Amino acid sequence: MIKIIKELAPKNKRFYFAVSMGIDSVSAYFWMREKGYNVIPLHFNHKLRIQNDLMQSKFVELCNATNIEPVVGFGKNLVSENDCRQARLNFYKNTVESGSSIFTAHHLNDYVESYLLNCFRGHPNHNAFELISDFNSFQIVHPFLLSRKDDFIQYAERNNLMRFVVQDETNNETKGSRRNWIRNVIVPEMKKEKLSLEKYAERKIKILIESNFVVG
């Protein structure tokens, strides 16, 4: 079952949603619409490979299906991961209203992967994700950190959303990508040994919520 951190998502506000066209963001976006949230989808085409244009065309289909005008940004001559991140941030800065919140579909499994990535980098005590990341004129919010990948997959399958989803072809490449190596090699090996960080991650996220909000 998809869970949202309600303290991060009051229903009386309008939000933007970064939709990459992967199964997580597509499911989370439609789930929010189903639950009555006022949410505007955004998409950024990095222009790195042909698949990026397919993602954009599927985003347009998604917007047409929900009667929303597509809002798309485009990258130019991007090379590194940092280039891509900065280009997305510039797109958000120039697109959303000042003071707006942009939601992402990052979830509990992403948190575990990021924690392990911090460990390999020598920073295990750092938060894998902050609940809110503040920028000059907007903030990026992660309200789905208590949901799991399987929750989004099940929701997409039940609600006929796979027609919009584009699986990122780079997600299975482990060479040159430490995150993919963690996702596709380390985490499965840990599960074979009945080792899981999901409960630890869930406790950590709940502590973050309690420290930032008056809960209950």
Residue pairs with C-beta under 8 A, 6 or more apart in sequence:
1 151
2 27
2 28
2 31
2 144
2 147
2 151
2 152
2 155
3 144
3 146
3 147
3 151
4 32
4 35
4 143
4 144
4 146
4 147
5 131
5 143
5 144
5 145
5 146
5 209
7 209
7 212
7 213
7 215
8 131
8 132
8 141
8 142
8 143
9 15
9 32
9 37
9 103
9 141
9 143
11 36
11 37
11 38
13 38
13 101
14 38
14 39
14 40
14 100
15 32
15 37
15 38
15 39
15 40
15 100
15 101
15 102
15 103
15 141
16 39
16 40
16 41
16 42
16 92
16 96
16 100
16 101
16 102
16 103
17 25
17 28
17 29
17 32
17 39
17 40
17 41
17 42
17 102
17 103
17 104
18 25
18 42
18 43
18 44
18 88
18 92
18 102
18 103
18 104
18 105
18 140
19 25
19 26
19 29
19 41
19 42
19 43
19 59
19 62
20 43
20 44
20 55
20 168
21 43
21 55
21 58
21 59
21 62
21 164
21 165
21 166
22 105
22 165
22 166
22 167
22 168
23 152
23 153
23 156
23 161
23 162
23 165
23 167
24 105
24 106
24 107
24 144
24 149
24 152
25 104
25 105
26 62
26 156
26 161
26 164
26 165
27 105
27 151
27 152
27 153
27 155
27 156
27 159
27 161
28 103
28 105
28 144
28 147
28 152
29 39
29 41
29 62
29 105
30 155
30 159
30 161
31 155
32 39
32 103
33 39
33 66
39 103
40 68
40 71
41 59
41 62
41 63
41 66
41 68
41 70
41 71
42 71
42 72
42 73
42 91
42 92
42 95
42 96
42 102
43 55
43 56
43 59
43 70
43 71
43 72
43 73
44 72
44 73
44 74
44 75
44 87
44 88
44 91
45 52
45 53
45 55
45 56
45 72
45 73
45 74
45 75
46 52
46 75
46 78
46 84
46 87
47 74
47 75
47 76
47 78
48 75
48 78
48 84
49 169
51 166
51 168
51 169
54 166
55 166
56 72
58 164
58 165
58 166
59 70
59 72
60 70
60 72
61 163
61 164
62 164
63 69
63 70
64 70
65 164
71 95
73 87
73 88
73 91
73 95
75 83
75 84
75 87
76 87
78 84
78 87
89 135
92 102
92 135
92 138
92 140
93 135
93 136
93 137
93 138
96 102
96 137
96 138
98 137
98 138
99 137
99 138
100 138
100 139
101 132
101 138
101 139
101 140
101 141
102 138
102 139
102 140
102 141
103 140
103 141
103 142
103 143
103 144
104 140
104 141
104 142
104 144
105 144
105 152
106 129
106 142
106 144
106 145
107 144
107 145
107 147
107 148
107 149
107 151
107 152
108 145
108 146
108 147
108 148
108 149
108 198
108 201
108 202
108 205
109 148
109 149
109 187
109 198
110 128
110 129
110 145
111 128
111 129
111 145
111 201
111 204
111 205
112 128
112 187
112 197
112 198
112 201
113 128
113 179
113 182
113 183
113 187
114 128
114 129
115 124
115 128
115 197
115 201
116 182
116 186
116 187
116 197
117 128
117 178
117 179
117 182
118 124
118 126
118 128
120 178
120 182
127 204
127 208
128 201
128 204
129 142
129 145
130 142
130 208
131 141
131 142
131 145
131 208
131 209
131 212
132 139
132 140
132 141
132 142
132 212
133 139
133 140
133 141
145 205
146 202
146 205
146 206
148 198
155 161
156 162
156 165
170 177
170 180
171 180
171 183
172 180
172 184
173 180
174 180
174 181
174 184
174 185
190 196
190 197
209 215
